[in-house]
Amino acid sequence: MRMRRKRNLEARIEACKEVLLVRGRPCLNLREAEENFRALFDPKEVFGNGNPVELEVGCGNGGFIAELAAREKEVNFLCAEICDNVILTAMERILGDGLKNVRFLNLPAEILRCYLPERSVRKIYLNFSTPLPEHSRERQRLTSSRFLKIYDALLSADGEIAQKTDSEEFFDYSLNEMRRFGFEIEYTTRDLHRSEFVKDNIVTEYERGFLEQGKPIFALSARKKHGPEC
């Protein structure tokens, strides 16, 4: 079901401009933009410090990043979200909480390299990305080789990807793709909330709903090690 457009959307987004770094795309052709367009920003200038940078791809309503940013004040967080209706909620939450270490990019993940410098991110979070099980949509999955190539460019030498999902099929696909691409799997669990890794876990809105349905949560951590095998 299509999300209803928020009332006064444009005016409210304008009111959030202090935390919104980028909105939209430089051209309609995402491949052309990803390959040729660069408008890189310096995280040190954006945040006014040299703290490490972490990125959430698909931030939803901002609940996860708000809690994480409040916990880790010495880390700077970037949030990428394509839907302006959704990112507005997250931005208003961050501003309401008074958090100074979060900024937003309202754009498709395909063009992250247009704005983020290479090797500038130490960790990427993929929380409950849409599984897109249809074979014809594989390239759109956020753990396909298409996106792993982007993450590989953005991550620092020992950078990490952390993923959570309720889909076992998507989880297995992600594991296989990350291994094939050359990431080293640090840990996996097929039932996060019955594992040792749950201690520092932040429960997202989607995650809470899946838990109420009795669904297990699949999680992994993968660390950048070397380039792809092919």
Phi and psi in degrees as a GROMACS rama.xvg file:
@    title "Ramachandran Plot"
@    xaxis  label "Phi"
@    yaxis  label "Psi"
@TYPE xy
-71.0201  136.866  ARG-2
-72.4049  135.351  MET-3
-69.7211  134.536  ARG-4
-62.7183  132.004  ARG-5
-67.39  145.802  LYS-6
-65.5836  137.327  ARG-7
55.8466  38.4973  ASN-8
-54.8152  -52.9683  LEU-9
-64.2467  -41.1256  GLU-10
-65.5494  -38.1888  ALA-11
-70.9  -37.3952  ARG-12
-64.2262  -41.2626  ILE-13
-59.635  -35.8643  GLU-14
-70.0414  -14.7114  ALA-15
-101.621  12.0427  CYS-16
-61.3632  -22.41  LYS-17
-67.5205  -19.1701  GLU-18
-112.992  0.0499078  VAL-19
-102.041  112.045  LEU-20
-84.4427  -41.9383  LEU-21
-141.806  141.816  VAL-22
-138.374  127.755  ARG-23
91.417  -163.235  GLY-24
-131.704  149.194  ARG-25
-71.5561  -23.6486  PRO-26
-157.481  164.635  CYS-27
-68.7423  -33.0058  LEU-28
-82.4539  105.429  ASN-29
-64.9103  -37.1191  LEU-30
-64.2871  -43.2564  ARG-31
-62.0433  -42.4911  GLU-32
-63.6121  -47.5799  ALA-33
-60.7909  -35.5483  GLU-34
-85.1301  -31.8479  GLU-35
-119.42  -24.244  ASN-36
-94.7172  132.583  PHE-37
-138.248  127.576  ARG-38
-139.465  63.1845  ALA-39
-68.7788  139.78  LEU-40
-111.901  155.194  PHE-41
-95.8778  114.338  ASP-42
-55.4076  -32.0475  PRO-43
-64.155  -37.7501  LYS-44
-73.4451  -38.8849  GLU-45
-62.0807  -47.1155  VAL-46
-96.5483  -13.5271  PHE-47
75.9231  20.9581  GLY-48
-159.366  172.708  ASN-49
-103.899  24.2899  GLY-50
-64.5999  153.681  ASN-51
-61.0322  153.179  PRO-52
-114.508  134.47  VAL-53
-125.848  152.589  GLU-54
-128.592  130.884  LEU-55
-106.122  125.142  GLU-56
-100.001  110.359  VAL-57
86.8567  78.5839  GLY-58
-88.1912  -7.66665  CYS-59
57.8195  -138.228  GLY-60
-83.3685  2.89392  ASN-61
88.2509  3.19533  GLY-62
-61.5792  -44.0886  GLY-63
-63.1721  -51.8669  PHE-64
-68.4722  -31.1684  ILE-65
-64.2317  -44.72  ALA-66
-68.6544  -41.3192  GLU-67
-64.9855  -43.5488  LEU-68
-66.1476  -32.8691  ALA-69
-70.5143  -34.4468  ALA-70
-71.1943  -41.1552  ARG-71
-117.013  78.1447  GLU-72
-67.8981  -20.232  LYS-73
-94.1536  17.4418  GLU-74
-123.18  141.411  VAL-75
-98.9536  138.293  ASN-76
-121.733  135.174  PHE-77
-112.957  141.096  LEU-78
-126.86  122.323  CYS-79
-104.68  130.664  ALA-80
-151.489  127.052  GLU-81
-78.2937  -28.7429  ILE-82
-88.6615  116.771  CYS-83
-66.8916  -31.5937  ASP-84
-60.9265  -37.7912  ASN-85
-80.4378  -45.9374  VAL-86
-64.7153  -27.97  ILE-87
-59.035  -45.2345  LEU-88
-59.5959  -42.9453  THR-89
-65.3935  -43.5916  ALA-90
-64.5976  -43.0212  MET-91
-64.1102  -34.3736  GLU-92
-64.2773  -47.7489  ARG-93
-62.8124  -42.9081  ILE-94
-65.805  -40.1584  LEU-95
-63.5578  -33.7471  GLY-96
-82.394  -8.89347  ASP-97
71.5568  25.8607  GLY-98
-82.3274  128.983  LEU-99
-100.562  -4.21156  LYS-100
-108.714  30.0129  ASN-101
-133.77  135.419  VAL-102
-135.33  159.313  ARG-103
-123.348  148.983  PHE-104
-127.298  111.584  LEU-105
-92.4252  82.4988  ASN-106
-157.781  165.486  LEU-107
-70.7257  142.178  PRO-108
-61.3528  -22.8175  ALA-109
-58.7129  -24.1335  GLU-110
-113.196  23.7676  ILE-111
-57.9598  -35.9326  LEU-112
-69.9366  -13.9314  ARG-113
-67.8028  -23.3232  CYS-114
-123.688  -31.3646  TYR-115
-94.1125  129.52  LEU-116
-64.775  150.646  PRO-117
-63.2852  146.891  GLU-118
61.2629  25.9545  ARG-119
-99.0577  -6.06627  SER-120
-119.744  133.405  VAL-121
-96.3952  -19.0767  ARG-122
-153.266  140.415  LYS-123
-121.236  131.795  ILE-124
-106.145  130.579  TYR-125
-122.836  94.2665  LEU-126
-102.613  108.075  ASN-127
56.4794  46.9105  PHE-128
-61.3682  149.974  SER-129
-61.2395  125.912  THR-130
-66.0415  -31.5295  PRO-131
46.5769  67.4688  LEU-132
-69.7781  -18.2362  PRO-133
-65.2153  132.81  GLU-134
-58.1952  -34.8086  HIS-135
-66.4545  -15.0261  SER-136
-108.915  15.1267  ARG-137
-55.215  -41.8065  GLU-138
-64.1128  -18.1045  ARG-139
-88.9589  -10.0778  GLN-140
-67.7465  138.365  ARG-141
-73.891  0.120988  LEU-142
-119.179  16.8654  THR-143
-71.8695  163.967  SER-144
-58.9286  -29.8986  SER-145
-57.1686  -44.153  ARG-146
-84.7658  -32.3979  PHE-147
-60.8611  -33.4616  LEU-148
-61.8958  -40.2274  LYS-149
-66.8699  -47.8914  ILE-150
-60.835  -41.1321  TYR-151
-58.3645  -38.8128  ASP-152
-70.7671  -34.7868  ALA-153
-81.9427  -30.4088  LEU-154
-74.4028  144.691  LEU-155
-69.5296  175.711  SER-156
-53.6412  -37.7949  ALA-157
-115.86  30.5455  ASP-158
-62.914  159.485  GLY-159
-126.866  146.284  GLU-160
-113.984  129.64  ILE-161
-116.624  124.865  ALA-162
-124.881  141.796  GLN-163
-130.828  142.762  LYS-164
-157.029  158.561  THR-165
-98.4868  -2.93006  ASP-166
-100.31  112.57  SER-167
-65.2519  -37.1796  GLU-168
-62.618  -44.0793  GLU-169
-67.823  -37.4633  PHE-170
-60.8324  -48.0012  PHE-171
-63.7372  -40.2853  ASP-172
-59.9898  -45.6496  TYR-173
-62.8456  -44.0224  SER-174
-56.8639  -48.6618  LEU-175
-62.7847  -43.7221  ASN-176
-66.2897  -41.5817  GLU-177
-66.295  -41.8743  MET-178
-63.6202  -43.5664  ARG-179
-63.8443  -33.8694  ARG-180
-78.8066  -13.2794  PHE-181
107.696  8.68449  GLY-182
-79.6833  144.325  PHE-183
-93.6343  122.808  GLU-184
-78.9371  117.803  ILE-185
-85.7297  -41.1305  GLU-186
-156.937  155.36  TYR-187
-139.727  152.115  THR-188
-147.58  140.832  THR-189
-100.199  7.25411  ARG-190
-156.805  79.5217  ASP-191
-52.2106  -42.3379  LEU-192
-79.9291  0.653938  HIS-193
-117.115  18.3645  ARG-194
-117.65  171.238  SER-195
-71.0161  -16.3596  GLU-196
-83.7699  -1.39007  PHE-197
-78.1444  -14.376  VAL-198
-54.7901  -47.2441  LYS-199
-101.932  12.269  ASP-200
-69.3417  137.922  ASN-201
-101.986  121.12  ILE-202
-80.4953  120.084  VAL-203
-83.5368  171.275  THR-204
-61.2276  -46.6008  GLU-205
-61.8204  -42.3764  TYR-206
-60.6981  -42.9074  GLU-207
-60.1096  -41.2327  ARG-208
-64.4869  -42.0493  GLY-209
-66.1734  -37.9497  PHE-210
-64.5992  -39.5159  LEU-211
-63.9308  -27.1059  GLU-212
-84.7829  -2.20771  GLN-213
80.8636  16.5499  GLY-214
-85.2757  140.251  LYS-215
-75.0013  153.477  PRO-216
-107.031  127.481  ILE-217
-96.3017  137.397  PHE-218
-144.812  152.188  ALA-219
-151.072  159.68  LEU-220
-129.14  129.531  SER-221
-127.85  135.743  ALA-222
-113.878  138.521  ARG-223
-64.3077  130.531  LYS-224
-127.406  -50.0979  LYS-225
-157.433  -179.662  HIS-226
-74.4223  176.48  GLY-227
-68.5088  155.457  PRO-228
-76.5137  -21.2838  GLU-229
